[in-house]
């Protein structure tokens, strides 16, 4: 996948967010995958959230999911201006602000603290997915397979609500390189993840090359 990336295998989407924030590495966005050959399935760094078909956005979207034998709930707070909107999908990117905080954060709803390790993810029963960056709206003109952005791209949208990271892959739902997939039950699923190398990674590589 190229020397500018670090691949980590078999992470859930929430583990990918935690690992990226803890190591200050950006999750590779969905659009970057347009220029890559894809032979396996990946979680991208593009997050999404949408309500069930024809159901208006409330204050939150909540999704229960199993995680290593325990029941968890992921909560997505909807921004005020979109409460009441129907058939809209929120899209947002994993990046870092000037203060080095991630633009997609997971918060332990009980303690109010950001989750920055898998152990902390295990400890949290209810998890807030907080977006600290820009959110763009994508109009859902239908459900199941619909057109999405780049030429040849499709997105798979469930009838029910969903929160998570967009996926790109081969042999999951679609076999075309530009297929984008969304799945309502995917919070427990494990796929590969690509992280962009940060400054420390590049410095370490440069030092090794000089030896």
Residue pairs with C-beta under 8 A, 6 or more apart in sequence:
1 7
1 36
1 194
2 36
4 196
4 197
5 28
5 194
5 195
5 196
5 197
6 25
6 194
6 195
6 196
6 197
6 201
7 192
7 193
7 194
7 195
8 16
8 19
8 192
8 193
8 195
9 192
9 193
10 190
10 191
10 192
11 19
11 43
11 190
11 191
11 192
11 193
12 67
12 187
12 188
12 189
12 190
13 43
13 164
13 165
13 186
13 187
13 189
14 67
14 74
14 106
14 121
14 127
14 187
15 118
15 121
16 27
16 43
16 165
16 193
17 27
17 94
17 102
17 104
17 105
17 106
17 165
18 106
18 115
18 116
18 117
18 118
18 120
18 121
19 25
19 193
19 195
20 26
20 27
20 45
20 94
20 102
20 195
21 101
21 102
21 104
21 105
21 106
21 114
21 116
22 116
22 117
23 195
23 198
24 96
24 100
24 198
24 200
25 195
25 196
25 197
25 198
25 201
26 45
26 94
26 95
26 96
26 195
26 196
26 198
27 43
27 44
27 45
27 94
27 165
27 193
27 194
27 195
27 196
28 42
28 44
28 45
28 194
28 195
28 196
29 44
29 45
29 46
29 93
29 94
30 44
30 45
30 46
30 166
30 168
30 180
31 46
31 149
31 150
32 44
33 42
33 44
33 168
34 150
34 153
34 178
36 177
37 177
38 168
38 169
38 170
38 177
39 170
40 169
40 170
40 191
40 192
41 167
41 168
41 169
41 170
41 171
41 172
41 181
41 191
41 192
42 167
42 168
42 169
42 191
42 192
42 193
42 194
43 165
43 166
43 167
43 191
43 192
43 193
44 165
44 166
44 167
44 168
45 93
45 94
45 95
45 104
45 165
46 91
46 92
46 93
46 94
46 165
46 166
47 90
47 91
47 92
47 93
47 94
47 104
47 129
47 131
47 163
47 164
47 165
47 166
48 89
48 90
48 91
48 92
48 162
48 163
48 164
48 165
48 166
48 182
49 61
49 76
49 78
49 89
49 90
49 129
49 162
49 163
50 61
50 87
50 88
50 89
50 90
50 140
50 157
50 161
50 162
51 57
51 58
51 61
51 86
51 88
51 161
52 159
52 160
52 161
53 87
53 140
53 143
53 159
53 160
54 86
54 87
55 86
55 161
56 83
56 84
56 85
56 86
57 78
57 82
57 83
57 84
57 85
57 86
57 88
58 78
58 83
59 77
59 78
59 83
60 75
60 76
60 77
60 78
61 75
61 76
61 78
61 161
61 163
62 73
62 74
62 75
62 76
63 73
63 74
63 161
63 162
63 163
63 184
63 187
64 71
64 72
64 73
64 74
65 71
65 72
65 73
65 74
65 185
65 187
65 188
66 72
66 188
67 121
67 122
67 187
67 188
68 122
70 122
70 125
71 125
72 124
72 125
72 126
72 127
72 187
73 125
73 126
73 127
74 127
74 129
74 163
74 187
75 109
75 126
75 127
75 128
75 129
76 90
76 128
76 129
76 163
77 128
77 130
78 90
79 135
82 88
82 90
82 137
85 137
87 139
87 140
87 141
88 137
88 138
88 139
88 140
89 137
89 138
89 139
89 140
89 157
90 131
90 135
90 136
90 137
90 138
91 135
91 136
91 137
91 138
91 166
92 103
92 104
92 131
92 133
92 134
92 135
92 136
93 103
93 104
93 133
93 134
94 102
94 103
94 104
95 102
95 103
95 133
96 102
96 103
97 103
97 132
97 133
101 132
102 132
103 131
103 132
103 133
103 134
104 129
104 130
104 131
104 132
104 133
105 114
105 129
105 130
105 131
105 132
106 114
106 115
106 121
106 124
106 127
106 128
106 129
106 130
107 113
107 114
107 115
107 127
107 128
107 129
107 130
108 114
108 115
108 120
108 123
108 124
108 126
108 127
108 128
109 124
109 125
109 126
109 127
109 128
110 124
110 125
110 126
111 124
113 120
115 121
115 124
115 127
121 127
129 163
138 148
140 146
140 157
142 157
143 157
143 158
143 159
144 156
144 157
144 158
145 154
145 155
145 156
146 154
146 155
146 157
147 153
147 154
147 155
148 154
148 155
148 180
149 180
150 178
151 178
152 176
152 178
153 178
153 179
153 180
154 174
154 176
154 178
154 179
154 180
155 166
155 180
155 181
155 182
156 173
156 174
156 180
156 181
156 182
156 183
157 182
158 182
158 183
158 184
160 184
161 184
162 182
162 183
162 184
162 186
163 187
164 182
164 183
164 186
164 187
166 180
166 181
166 182
167 180
167 181
167 182
167 183
167 186
167 191
168 177
168 179
168 180
168 181
169 179
169 181
169 191
170 177
172 181
173 179
173 181
173 183
174 181
183 189
197 205
